[in-house]
Each structure stands twice: as C-alpha cells, then as structure tokens.
Amino acid sequence: MVKKGSFEWFEHLPCSLIVCDRKYRILYMNDRAVRDHAGDGGEKLVGTDLMDCHPPEAQAKLRKVLASGLPNVYTSETEGKKKLVYQCPWRQGRRVGGLVQLVIELPKALPNHRRH
C-alpha cells in the first residue's frame, strides 16, 4: 500500500482520486475520495478490491483499460451534479502498475474554448 505522505499534495485537490494496482487492490484514496465514498466504507476501502465497488459492466471497462492501456473517459450525473470520470493506467517504467480514477465535479456552465 502507498503511504499517505507519498501523495501529500493530492490530499486537498477539489476532485476524487483513487489509485489501484494491477490486481485492482485500492492503494490510495485522497480526502475527497474518502468523503465521496464514506457510505461504502471511506478510508476502509484502501486495501480492498476496486472491482467489488463496481457492477459487472463497469468491471469489464476497467479490465479493458488495464489491458489496452487506453483511458476510459465519460461524464456522469448524480443528484444534479455533473462529473467527469477519467480512468487510466499508471506506469512503473514501461510496465502498467495499475489504474488511476479521477472524478471531477463540473460547473453547471462549462465554457468550451477552441484553441488554434
């Protein structure tokens, strides 16, 4: 498991961050992720299987991310709050070490800037 001090600057990000290893064991949850998942056990989820937190369809997508090395990106809406979910592999050198999931709450009015 990852020591909290290793990711100290992640603690107060205004988004949820969860990191798991190649076997889907949760290694790290920042403060926001712990609060967002308090009803499911919060910090007690560290060390447990990420797959136990997802239905079969989502489990298949997570397996695909790990196998392909390509991210899974989508938006979700719960209780009137729209969120961007970004799931991607993290690497140790050339080898995929596991998955990272970022969940960012989006503002109601989200500007889109086209850059040239």
NUTISE-370773 format. One record per atom (N, C-alpha, C, O): x, y, z; atom name. Coordinates in nm, 4 decimals, padded with zeros to 6 digits. Example, Ala and Ser with C-alpha at 12.3 -4.5 7.8 and 13.67 -1.06 7.14 Angstrom:
u  v  w  at
01.3190  -00.5690  00.7800  N
01.2300  -00.4500  00.7800  CA
01.3200  -00.3300  00.7800  C
01.4236  -00.3319  00.8465  O
01.2850  -00.2250  00.7080  N
01.3670  -00.1060  00.7140  CA
01.2900  00.0030  00.7870  C
01.3409  00.1138  00.8039  O
This chain:
u  v  w  at
00.0820  -00.1184  00.0000  N
00.0000  00.0000  00.0000  CA
00.0865  00.1249  00.0000  C
00.1996  00.1252  00.0487  O
00.0309  00.2291  -00.0550  N
00.1030  00.3553  -00.0650  CA
00.0835  00.4350  00.0632  C
-00.0285  00.4465  00.1130  O
00.1907  00.4892  00.1161  N
00.1827  00.5722  00.2362  CA
00.1219  00.7054  00.1991  C
00.1560  00.7626  00.0955  O
00.0317  00.7561  00.2828  N
-00.0352  00.8831  00.2544  CA
00.0638  00.9954  00.2294  C
00.0396  01.0776  00.1410  O
00.1725  01.0029  00.3018  N
00.2694  01.1096  00.2841  CA
00.3276  01.1154  00.1435  C
00.3727  01.2210  00.0990  O
00.3269  01.0015  00.0729  N
00.3798  00.9965  -00.0633  CA
00.2993  01.0822  -00.1595  C
00.3517  01.1276  -00.2612  O
00.1740  01.1042  -00.1284  N
00.0842  01.1788  -00.2157  CA
00.0252  01.2998  -00.1447  C
-00.0889  01.3381  -00.1706  O
00.1020  01.3591  -00.0560  N
00.0511  01.4678  00.0273  CA
-00.0165  01.5792  -00.0529  C
-00.1200  01.6305  -00.0103  O
00.0385  01.6172  -00.1660  N
-00.0191  01.7275  -00.2414  CA
-00.1511  01.6907  -00.3077  C
-00.2265  01.7798  -00.3469  O
-00.1812  01.5610  -00.3215  N
-00.3093  01.5177  -00.3765  CA
-00.4239  01.5310  -00.2758  C
-00.5408  01.5361  -00.3142  O
-00.3903  01.5363  -00.1489  N
-00.4920  01.5287  -00.0445  CA
-00.6040  01.6308  -00.0577  C
-00.7203  01.5978  -00.0347  O
-00.5712  01.7523  -00.0938  N
-00.6711  01.8586  -00.0905  CA
-00.7155  01.9041  -00.2288  C
-00.7702  02.0134  -00.2439  O
-00.6925  01.8212  -00.3288  N
-00.7428  01.8535  -00.4621  CA
-00.8952  01.8575  -00.4588  C
-00.9570  01.7828  -00.3829  O
-00.9567  01.9434  -00.5398  N
-01.1036  01.9501  -00.5410  CA
-01.1653  01.8422  -00.6308  C
-01.2671  01.8652  -00.6962  O
-01.1028  01.7255  -00.6329  N
-01.1552  01.6127  -00.7090  CA
-01.1215  01.4839  -00.6348  C
-01.0355  01.4812  -00.5467  O
-01.1905  01.3787  -00.6723  N
-01.1689  01.2473  -00.6117  CA
-01.0577  01.1753  -00.6875  C
-01.0561  01.1745  -00.8106  O
-00.9653  01.1152  -00.6136  N
-00.8543  01.0417  -00.6743  CA
-00.8418  00.9062  -00.6046  C
-00.8259  00.8980  -00.4828  O
-00.8495  00.8004  -00.6853  N
-00.8328  00.6641  -00.6353  CA
-00.7274  00.5955  -00.7212  C
-00.7307  00.6051  -00.8439  O
-00.6339  00.5261  -00.6566  N
-00.5279  00.4543  -00.7265  CA
-00.5351  00.3079  -00.6853  C
-00.5477  00.2763  -00.5670  O
-00.5270  00.2182  -00.7847  N
-00.5225  00.0748  -00.7532  CA
-00.4071  00.0104  -00.8283  C
-00.3530  00.0679  -00.9226  O
-00.3701  -00.1100  -00.7851  N
-00.2624  -00.1834  -00.8508  CA
-00.3178  -00.2697  -00.9640  C
-00.4365  -00.2616  -00.9956  O
-00.2332  -00.3515  -01.0246  N
-00.2738  -00.4364  -01.1379  CA
-00.3781  -00.5410  -01.0991  C
-00.4493  -00.5930  -01.1850  O
-00.3869  -00.5711  -00.9721  N
-00.4862  -00.6687  -00.9258  CA
-00.6113  -00.5996  -00.8743  C
-00.6972  -00.6626  -00.8124  O
-00.6211  -00.4695  -00.9002  N
-00.7360  -00.3861  -00.8638  CA
-00.7500  -00.3631  -00.7132  C
-00.8579  -00.3282  -00.6652  O
-00.6413  -00.3825  -00.6396  N
-00.6420  -00.3543  -00.4962  CA
-00.6229  -00.2037  -00.4789  C
-00.5288  -00.1460  -00.5334  O
-00.7106  -00.1416  -00.4045  N
-00.7031  00.0028  -00.3836  CA
-00.5817  00.0346  -00.2976  C
-00.5693  -00.0133  -00.1849  O
-00.4918  00.1169  -00.3533  N
-00.3689  00.1562  -00.2847  CA
-00.3825  00.2897  -00.2144  C
-00.3188  00.3140  -00.1118  O
-00.4662  00.3765  -00.2704  N
-00.4706  00.5145  -00.2213  CA
-00.6046  00.5786  -00.2552  C
-00.6604  00.5559  -00.3626  O
-00.6548  00.6585  -00.1628  N
-00.7718  00.7439  -00.1851  CA
-00.7402  00.8792  -00.1231  C
-00.6979  00.8852  -00.0077  O
-00.7599  00.9885  -00.1977  N
-00.7378  01.1189  -00.1361  CA
-00.8572  01.1552  -00.0473  C
-00.9562  01.0821  -00.0428  O
-00.8474  01.2676  00.0227  N
-00.9525  01.3081  00.1173  CA
-01.0892  01.3138  00.0513  C
-01.1878  01.2670  00.1082  O
-01.0958  01.3711  -00.0684  N
-01.2240  01.3855  -00.1379  CA
-01.2834  01.2489  -00.1707  C
-01.4038  01.2287  -00.1544  O
-01.2014  01.1554  -00.2162  N
-01.2497  01.0210  -00.2482  CA
-01.3018  00.9520  -00.1216  C
-01.4047  00.8845  -00.1249  O
-01.2307  00.9694  -00.0116  N
-01.2744  00.9107  00.1160  CA
-01.4117  00.9662  00.1539  C
-01.5003  00.8908  00.1941  O
-01.4295  01.0987  00.1411  N
-01.5597  01.1607  00.1738  CA
-01.6681  01.1136  00.0773  C
-01.7790  01.0800  00.1188  O
-01.6351  01.1113  -00.0522  N
-01.7347  01.0712  -00.1524  CA
-01.7798  00.9267  -00.1357  C
-01.8918  00.8918  -00.1731  O
-01.6936  00.8429  -00.0801  N
-01.7255  00.7006  -00.0633  CA
-01.7441  00.6629  00.0842  C
-01.7295  00.5466  00.1218  O
-01.7761  00.7618  00.1660  N
-01.7945  00.7370  00.3099  CA
-01.9030  00.6321  00.3359  C
-01.8891  00.5492  00.4258  O
-02.0096  00.6356  00.2583  N
-02.1187  00.5394  00.2756  CA
-02.0801  00.3967  00.2413  C
-02.1483  00.3021  00.2808  O
-01.9703  00.3811  00.1674  N
-01.9222  00.2483  00.1285  CA
-01.8057  00.2006  00.2154  C
-01.7531  00.0911  00.1957  O
-01.7660  00.2845  00.3119  N
-01.6555  00.2468  00.3990  CA
-01.5445  00.3498  00.4043  C
-01.4575  00.3426  00.4911  O
-01.5463  00.4467  00.3116  N
-01.4450  00.5523  00.3136  CA
-01.3046  00.4967  00.3110  C
-01.2711  00.4148  00.2255  O
-01.2226  00.5408  00.4041  N
-01.0809  00.5019  00.4078  CA
-01.0613  00.3515  00.4267  C
-00.9558  00.2984  00.3920  O
-01.1609  00.2829  00.4810  N
-01.1506  00.1377  00.4987  CA
-01.1482  00.0637  00.3654  C
-01.1175  -00.0555  00.3607  O
-01.1806  00.1346  00.2565  N
-01.1740  00.0719  00.1240  CA
-01.0303  00.0513  00.0769  C
-01.0053  -00.0335  -00.0088  O
-00.9356  00.1277  00.1315  N
-00.7944  00.1101  00.0944  CA
-00.7530  -00.0319  00.1337  C
-00.7712  -00.0746  00.2477  O
-00.6971  -00.1031  00.0367  N
-00.6575  -00.2424  00.0587  CA
-00.7611  -00.3418  00.0091  C
-00.7346  -00.4620  00.0052  O
-00.8800  -00.2930  -00.0293  N
-00.9846  -00.3824  -00.0791  CA
-00.9840  -00.3846  -00.2317  C
-00.9103  -00.3093  -00.2954  O
-01.0656  -00.4701  -00.2888  N
-01.0740  -00.4887  -00.4334  CA
-01.1655  -00.3834  -00.4958  C
-01.2841  -00.3764  -00.4637  O
-01.1096  -00.3019  -00.5848  N
-01.1862  -00.1987  -00.6544  CA
-01.3044  -00.2581  -00.7298  C
-01.4089  -00.1942  -00.7415  O
-01.2888  -00.3786  -00.7803  N
-01.3959  -00.4425  -00.8570  CA
-01.5210  -00.4658  -00.7728  C
-01.6318  -00.4691  -00.8262  O
-01.5041  -00.4820  -00.6414  N
-01.6190  -00.5018  -00.5537  CA
-01.7065  -00.3771  -00.5458  C
-01.8206  -00.3837  -00.5001  O
-01.6531  -00.2638  -00.5902  N
-01.7257  -00.1360  -00.5864  CA
-01.7989  -00.1079  -00.7175  C
-01.8657  -00.0052  -00.7294  O
-01.7875  -00.1973  -00.8162  N
-01.8435  -00.1720  -00.9486  CA
-01.9289  -00.2885  -00.9967  C
-01.9013  -00.4039  -00.9639  O
-02.0332  -00.2583  -01.0749  N
-02.1136  -00.3656  -01.1356  CA
-02.0353  -00.4318  -01.2494  C
-01.9347  -00.3771  -01.2945  O
-02.0801  -00.5484  -01.2962  N
-02.0065  -00.6231  -01.3994  CA
-01.9718  -00.5416  -01.5243  C
-01.8610  -00.5553  -01.5762  O
-02.0617  -00.4582  -01.5735  N
-02.0343  -00.3790  -01.6944  CA
-01.9157  -00.2847  -01.6715  C
-01.8295  -00.2711  -01.7583  O
-01.9115  -00.2206  -01.5563  N
-01.8011  -00.1300  -01.5229  CA
-01.6716  -00.2081  -01.5010  C
-01.5639  -00.1612  -01.5380  O
-01.6815  -00.3263  -01.4414  N
-01.5633  -00.4104  -01.4221  CA
-01.4989  -00.4440  -01.5560  C
-01.3765  -00.4425  -01.5691  O
-01.5829  -00.4745  -01.6563  N
-01.5317  -00.5072  -01.7899  CA
-01.4571  -00.3879  -01.8490  C
-01.3533  -00.4053  -01.9129  O
-01.5092  -00.2671  -01.8282  N
-01.4428  -00.1473  -01.8798  CA
-01.3086  -00.1249  -01.8109  C
-01.2110  -00.0870  -01.8756  O
-01.3035  -00.1482  -01.6801  N
-01.1771  -00.1313  -01.6073  CA
-01.0736  -00.2335  -01.6537  C
-00.9557  -00.2009  -01.6676  O
-01.1175  -00.3564  -01.6775  N
-01.0252  -00.4582  -01.7293  CA
-00.9708  -00.4170  -01.8666  C
-00.8533  -00.4381  -01.8966  O
-01.0578  -00.3578  -01.9493  N
-01.0166  -00.3130  -02.0824  CA
-00.9130  -00.2014  -02.0729  C
-00.8170  -00.1990  -02.1499  O
-00.9321  -00.1092  -01.9790  N
-00.8351  -00.0003  -01.9594  CA
-00.6988  -00.0588  -01.9228  C
-00.5965  -00.0188  -01.9783  O
-00.6983  -00.1525  -01.8300  N
-00.5724  -00.2120  -01.7863  CA
-00.5060  -00.2906  -01.8996  C
-00.3844  -00.2830  -01.9173  O
-00.5851  -00.3660  -01.9762  N
-00.5303  -00.4490  -02.0842  CA
-00.4843  -00.3661  -02.2040  C
-00.3810  -00.3959  -02.2639  O
-00.5598  -00.2629  -02.2390  N
-00.5298  -00.1852  -02.3598  CA
-00.4337  -00.0702  -02.3351  C
-00.3637  -00.0259  -02.4262  O
-00.4305  -00.0220  -02.2112  N
-00.3500  00.0958  -02.1811  CA
-00.4170  00.2254  -02.2218  C
-00.3569  00.3323  -02.2113  O
-00.5421  00.2171  -02.2687  N
-00.6168  00.3350  -02.3122  CA
-00.7143  00.3798  -02.2036  C
-00.7714  00.2962  -02.1335  O
-00.7337  00.5102  -02.1891  N
-00.8235  00.5586  -02.0841  CA
-00.9712  00.5344  -02.1162  C
-01.0090  00.5155  -02.2318  O
-01.0520  00.5356  -02.0130  N
-01.1975  00.5330  -02.0217  CA
-01.2434  00.6674  -01.9658  C
-01.2197  00.6972  -01.8488  O
-01.3088  00.7485  -02.0484  N
-01.3472  00.8834  -02.0092  CA
-01.4955  00.9030  -02.0376  C
-01.5430  00.8734  -02.1473  O
-01.5681  00.9529  -01.9384  N
-01.7111  00.9778  -01.9568  CA
-01.7597  01.0795  -01.8545  C
-01.6890  01.1123  -01.7592  O
-01.8819  01.1292  -01.8756  N
-01.9447  01.2146  -01.7760  CA
-02.0573  01.1370  -01.7115  C
-02.1133  01.0440  -01.7696  O
-02.0890  01.1777  -01.5897  N
-02.1927  01.1133  -01.5113  CA
-02.2691  01.2220  -01.4375  C
-02.2129  01.3263  -01.4043  O
-02.3972  01.1977  -01.4119  N
-02.4740  01.2956  -01.3358  CA
-02.5454  01.2261  -01.2214  C
-02.6153  01.1268  -01.2415  O
-02.5270  01.2794  -01.1006  N
-02.5896  01.2278  -00.9799  CA
-02.6377  01.3455  -00.8970  C
-02.5622  01.4395  -00.8718  O
-02.7624  01.3404  -00.8549  N
-02.8196  01.4455  -00.7700  CA
-02.7978  01.5846  -00.8293  C
-02.7685  01.6796  -00.7568  O
-02.8122  01.5960  -00.9612  N
-02.7982  01.7242  -01.0293  CA
-02.6554  01.7727  -01.0461  C
-02.6339  01.8839  -01.0941  O
-02.5576  01.6923  -01.0080  N
-02.4171  01.7298  -01.0224  CA
-02.3553  01.6481  -01.1348  C
-02.3587  01.5250  -01.1340  O
-02.2983  01.7202  -01.2323  N
-02.2336  01.6539  -01.3450  CA
-02.0856  01.6373  -01.3128  C
-02.0206  01.7288  -01.2622  O
-02.0338  01.5176  -01.3433  N
-01.8943  01.4869  -01.3122  CA
-01.8248  01.4280  -01.4342  C
-01.8853  01.3572  -01.5146  O
-01.6971  01.4589  -01.4455  N
-01.6100  01.3978  -01.5458  CA
-01.5356  01.2847  -01.4766  C
-01.4721  01.3058  -01.3733  O
-01.5432  01.1658  -01.5327  N
-01.4721  01.0499  -01.4793  CA
-01.3619  01.0131  -01.5790  C
-01.3882  00.9918  -01.6973  O
-01.2386  01.0061  -01.5289  N
-01.1233  00.9742  -01.6129  CA
-01.0499  00.8577  -01.5474  C
-00.9919  00.8719  -01.4398  O
-01.0533  00.7435  -01.6132  N
-00.9868  00.6227  -01.5636  CA
-00.8758  00.5879  -01.6614  C
-00.9000  00.5731  -01.7812  O
-00.7543  00.5749  -01.6101  N
-00.6414  00.5466  -01.6981  CA
-00.5368  00.4630  -01.6238  C
-00.5351  00.4590  -01.5008  O
-00.4498  00.3964  -01.7003  N
-00.3423  00.3214  -01.6365  CA
-00.2328  00.4150  -01.5868  C
-00.2135  00.5240  -01.6407  O
-00.1620  00.3717  -01.4841  N
-00.0381  00.4393  -01.4429  CA
00.0738  00.3390  -01.4645  C
00.0512  00.2180  -01.4658  O
00.1926  00.3897  -01.4812  N
00.3045  00.3025  -01.5181  CA
00.4196  00.3101  -01.4184  C
00.4437  00.4126  -01.3547  O
00.4887  00.1985  -01.4076  N
00.6168  00.1898  -01.3371  CA
00.7171  00.1545  -01.4458  C
00.7320  00.0382  -01.4831  O
00.7853  00.2561  -01.4958  N
00.8711  00.2346  -01.6121  CA
00.7842  00.2042  -01.7319  C
00.6945  00.2816  -01.7652  O
00.8099  00.0925  -01.7970  N
00.7306  00.0528  -01.9144  CA
00.6082  -00.0300  -01.8780  C
00.5177  -00.0470  -01.9598  O
00.6054  -00.0804  -01.7579  N
00.5001  -00.1729  -01.7155  CA
00.3828  -00.0979  -01.6526  C
00.4026  -00.0060  -01.5731  O
00.2619  -00.1372  -01.6881  N
00.1434  -00.0795  -01.6256  CA
00.1394  -00.1259  -01.4806  C
00.1454  -00.2457  -01.4526  O
00.1291  -00.0301  -01.3885  N
00.1266  -00.0622  -01.2461  CA
-00.0128  -00.0771  -01.1895  C
-00.0318  -00.1397  -01.0852  O
-00.1114  -00.0193  -01.2587  N
-00.2486  -00.0249  -01.2109  CA
-00.3306  00.0840  -01.2761  C
-00.2997  00.1299  -01.3860  O
-00.4357  00.1251  -01.2068  N
-00.5286  00.2248  -01.2594  CA
-00.5377  00.3456  -01.1681  C
-00.5171  00.3363  -01.0471  O
-00.5692  00.4596  -01.2291  N
-00.5996  00.5835  -01.1577  CA
-00.7391  00.6247  -01.2006  C
-00.7729  00.6196  -01.3189  O
-00.8190  00.6653  -01.1047  N
-00.9515  00.7195  -01.1365  CA
-00.9627  00.8589  -01.0771  C
-00.9478  00.8779  -00.9564  O
-00.9891  00.9558  -01.1631  N
-01.0153  01.0932  -01.1212  CA
-01.1622  01.1226  -01.1469  C
-01.2140  01.0917  -01.2542  O
-01.2292  01.1817  -01.0496  N
-01.3672  01.2253  -01.0675  CA
-01.3707  01.3730  -01.0331  C
-01.3443  01.4126  -00.9196  O
-01.4039  01.4544  -01.1339  N
-01.4023  01.5992  -01.1201  CA
-01.5439  01.6520  -01.1378  C
-01.6069  01.6293  -01.2411  O
-01.5937  01.7226  -01.0364  N
-01.7260  01.7837  -01.0479  CA
-01.7166  01.9022  -01.1435  C
-01.6300  01.9885  -01.1295  O
-01.8074  01.9046  -01.2406  N
-01.8066  02.0096  -01.3420  CA
-01.9042  02.1210  -01.3049  C
-02.0104  02.0940  -01.2487  O
-01.8693  02.2458  -01.3359  N
-01.9626  02.3550  -01.3104  CA
-02.0834  02.3435  -01.4033  C
-02.0744  02.2836  -01.5104  O
-02.1970  02.4014  -01.3616  N
-02.3191  02.3944  -01.4434  CA
-02.2962  02.4562  -01.5807  C
-02.3392  02.4005  -01.6817  O
-02.2298  02.5693  -01.5851  N
-02.1970  02.6338  -01.7124  CA
-02.0488  02.6126  -01.7379  C
-01.9633  02.6742  -01.6743  O
-02.0210  02.5256  -01.8309  N
-01.8822  02.4910  -01.8599  CA
-01.8426  02.5514  -01.9953  C
-01.8912  02.5068  -02.0993  O
-01.7555  02.6515  -01.9945  N
-01.7146  02.7096  -02.1224  CA
-01.6283  02.6116  -02.2018  C
-01.5583  02.5278  -02.1450  O
-01.6350  02.6241  -02.3328  N
-01.5524  02.5440  -02.4209  CA
-01.4703  02.6407  -02.5057  C
-01.5262  02.7191  -02.5823  O
-01.3399  02.6355  -02.4922  N
-01.2511  02.7249  -02.5658  CA
-01.1846  02.6484  -02.6797  C
-01.1251  02.5427  -02.6587  O
-01.1952  02.7026  -02.7989  N
-01.1294  02.6404  -02.9144  CA
-00.9943  02.7063  -02.9319  C
-00.9853  02.8279  -02.9493  O
-00.8915  02.6276  -02.9273  N
-00.7553  02.6776  -02.9428  CA
-00.7064  02.6476  -03.0836  C
-00.7396  02.5438  -03.1408  O
-00.6285  02.7377  -03.1385  N
-00.5757  02.7183  -03.2746  CA
-00.4312  02.6805  -03.2693  C
-00.3689  02.6599  -03.3735  O
